Amino acid sequence: MPVYFFHVKHDDGLDEDLEGMSFDGPEDAMASAADMLRDAIADELRAARQIDITAIEITDHTGTVVANVTVDDAVVSQLDAKSAVAEQAGHARKPHAKQY
């Protein structure tokens, strides 16, 4: 299994991943990076801290960048997916008219 490295980008720099993790392919690594970003953002929000994480840069064992998963990618894609599931299930939020 290929090893991918998740380098965390912040407003003021980059935290390099020196260990890496094995995944079946880049798509699985990207999905994991998105999960990690959502978890990190949730932790920051719960602690009432400023969110300075901007992305996770994924590289292969040669150092070649294979993907860059941004906070927007991680959060918006999750919201879009949940919205699509709700629409398919007929649970999409619909505006309610006020009755007087």
Beta strands, then each sheet from edge to edge (+ up, - down):
strand 1: 3-10
strand 2: 13-15
strand 3: 21-22
strand 4: 53-59
strand 5: 65-70
sheet 1: 2+ 1- 3+
sheet 2: 2+ 1- 4+ 5-
end
